Amino acid sequence: MRRLLAGGVILAVLALLAFGSVAFLFGEDIFGPDPEAVDRDNEELMTSLPAYPGATLVQKYVTTGETRRDLRYDRVLTYAYATSAESEAVLAFYRRNLPESGPQGASGNSTVLASFRAGDFYVDLILFEHGLPDLPPEVKNTAVASPPSGTVTLFGVSVSQ
């Protein structure tokens, strides 16, 4: 009886070690990346990107969900800006400063003007055609400032991995 119990304990320990090894080696592939680490990486990239001259940061938010890209699940950091410049000038600035890649399109109250790559990150330039987006309550959202008077264009820069 003792041998059987000892064998069962050893087998359980080996199973836990095997599971722990698999989780350690393939954890991100199985369980997905750590959201806090993704948010830190996205924030670090965002602060390194060129900002449109004279634009006012009005909102920062993080959304999660399925992505249109080849990733299963995505965390997206968006900085929303207001500027007195026309959207064409904003687009031209980012096209000069970032390598463009990918299709553009529309969804909801926004249009993706251009998509860029920065290493392993995706960067989208978004035009908010009908005001800032209405975000659900669960979205981590920080209002930074009100759009200044004379605002012509509301746009966002979104980064994701």
C-alpha positions as CSV (number, residue, x, y, z in Angstrom):
1,M,0.0,0.0,0.0
2,R,2.9,2.4,0.8
3,R,4.5,1.7,-2.5
4,L,1.3,2.4,-4.3
5,L,0.9,5.7,-2.4
6,A,4.5,6.7,-3.0
7,G,4.2,5.8,-6.7
8,G,1.1,8.0,-6.9
9,V,2.8,10.9,-5.2
10,I,5.9,10.6,-7.5
11,L,3.6,10.4,-10.6
12,A,1.7,13.5,-9.4
13,V,4.9,15.4,-8.9
14,L,6.2,14.4,-12.3
15,A,2.9,15.5,-13.9
16,L,3.2,18.9,-12.1
17,L,6.8,19.3,-13.3
18,A,5.8,18.5,-16.8
19,F,2.9,20.9,-16.8
20,G,5.1,23.6,-15.3
21,S,7.8,23.1,-17.9
22,V,5.2,23.3,-20.7
23,A,3.7,26.5,-19.2
24,F,7.1,28.0,-18.8
25,L,8.3,27.2,-22.3
26,F,5.0,27.8,-24.2
27,G,3.0,29.8,-21.8
28,E,2.5,32.9,-24.0
29,D,1.5,30.7,-26.9
30,I,-1.0,28.8,-24.8
31,F,-2.3,31.5,-22.3
32,G,-1.5,34.6,-24.3
33,P,0.9,37.5,-23.3
34,D,0.8,39.2,-19.9
35,P,-1.6,42.2,-20.4
36,E,0.4,44.5,-18.1
37,A,3.6,43.7,-20.1
38,V,1.8,44.3,-23.4
39,D,0.5,47.7,-22.1
40,R,4.0,48.7,-21.0
41,D,5.5,47.8,-24.3
42,N,2.7,49.6,-26.2
43,E,3.2,52.7,-24.0
44,E,6.9,52.7,-24.6
45,L,6.5,52.5,-28.3
46,M,3.8,55.2,-28.3
47,T,6.1,57.7,-26.5
48,S,8.8,57.0,-29.0
49,L,6.6,57.8,-32.0
50,P,6.6,61.3,-33.6
51,A,3.7,63.5,-32.5
52,Y,2.0,65.8,-35.0
53,P,3.3,69.3,-34.3
54,G,0.9,71.4,-32.3
55,A,-1.6,68.6,-31.7
56,T,-3.2,68.3,-28.3
57,L,-3.5,64.9,-26.6
58,V,-7.1,64.7,-25.5
59,Q,-7.6,61.1,-24.6
60,K,-5.8,57.8,-24.0
61,Y,-7.4,54.4,-23.9
62,V,-6.7,50.7,-24.1
63,T,-9.1,48.3,-25.8
64,T,-9.0,44.6,-26.0
65,G,-10.5,42.1,-28.3
66,E,-10.1,40.2,-31.5
67,T,-8.0,41.8,-34.1
68,R,-8.2,42.0,-37.9
69,R,-4.6,40.9,-38.1
70,D,-3.2,37.4,-37.7
71,L,-3.2,37.7,-33.9
72,R,-5.8,35.9,-31.8
73,Y,-6.3,38.6,-29.2
74,D,-5.0,42.1,-29.0
75,R,-4.5,45.0,-26.6
76,V,-4.5,48.3,-28.4
77,L,-3.3,51.6,-26.9
78,T,-4.8,54.7,-28.6
79,Y,-3.8,58.3,-28.1
80,A,-6.5,60.7,-29.4
81,Y,-5.4,64.1,-30.6
82,A,-7.0,67.4,-31.6
83,T,-5.4,69.7,-34.1
84,S,-6.3,72.8,-36.2
85,A,-4.7,71.1,-39.2
86,E,-6.6,69.4,-42.0
87,S,-6.5,65.5,-41.9
88,E,-4.5,65.5,-45.2
89,A,-1.6,67.3,-43.4
90,V,-1.7,64.9,-40.5
91,L,-1.6,61.9,-42.9
92,A,1.3,63.4,-44.9
93,F,3.3,64.0,-41.6
94,Y,2.9,60.4,-40.5
95,R,3.6,59.0,-44.0
96,R,6.9,61.0,-44.0
97,N,7.8,59.7,-40.5
98,L,6.7,56.1,-40.5
99,P,7.0,53.3,-43.0
100,E,3.5,52.5,-44.3
101,S,2.1,49.0,-44.6
102,G,-1.3,47.4,-44.9
103,P,-4.7,48.3,-46.0
104,Q,-6.8,51.2,-44.8
105,G,-10.5,51.0,-44.0
106,A,-13.5,52.3,-42.0
107,S,-15.4,51.1,-39.0
108,G,-17.9,52.8,-36.7
109,N,-17.2,56.5,-36.4
110,S,-13.6,56.3,-37.5
111,T,-11.5,55.6,-40.6
112,V,-8.0,54.1,-40.6
113,L,-6.1,56.5,-42.8
114,A,-2.9,54.5,-42.8
115,S,-1.2,51.5,-41.2
116,F,2.4,51.3,-40.3
117,R,4.9,48.8,-38.9
118,A,7.4,49.6,-36.1
119,G,9.3,46.4,-35.5
120,D,6.8,43.8,-34.1
121,F,4.2,46.5,-33.6
122,Y,1.3,47.8,-35.7
123,V,0.6,51.5,-35.8
124,D,-2.7,52.8,-37.2
125,L,-3.5,56.4,-37.9
126,I,-7.2,56.9,-37.3
127,L,-9.5,59.8,-38.3
128,F,-12.4,60.3,-35.9
129,E,-14.9,61.7,-38.3
130,H,-17.8,62.1,-35.9
131,G,-16.1,63.1,-32.7
132,L,-14.2,61.0,-30.2
133,P,-15.3,57.4,-29.9
134,D,-17.9,56.4,-27.4
135,L,-16.1,53.8,-25.3
136,P,-17.8,51.1,-23.2
137,P,-17.4,51.5,-19.4
138,E,-14.9,48.6,-19.2
139,V,-12.4,50.3,-21.4
140,K,-9.4,51.8,-19.5
141,N,-9.9,55.4,-20.6
142,T,-8.1,58.6,-19.5
143,A,-9.3,62.0,-20.5
144,V,-6.3,64.2,-20.8
145,A,-7.6,67.5,-22.1
146,S,-10.6,69.0,-23.9
147,P,-10.2,69.7,-27.7
148,P,-9.1,73.3,-28.0
149,S,-11.2,75.8,-29.8
150,G,-10.4,75.9,-33.5
151,T,-10.1,72.1,-33.7
152,V,-10.5,70.9,-37.3
153,T,-9.3,67.3,-37.0
154,L,-9.7,64.7,-34.3
155,F,-7.3,61.8,-35.0
156,G,-5.9,58.8,-33.1
157,V,-2.6,56.9,-33.2
158,S,-3.1,53.3,-32.1
159,V,-0.4,50.8,-31.3
160,S,-0.6,47.0,-30.8
161,Q,1.7,44.0,-31.0
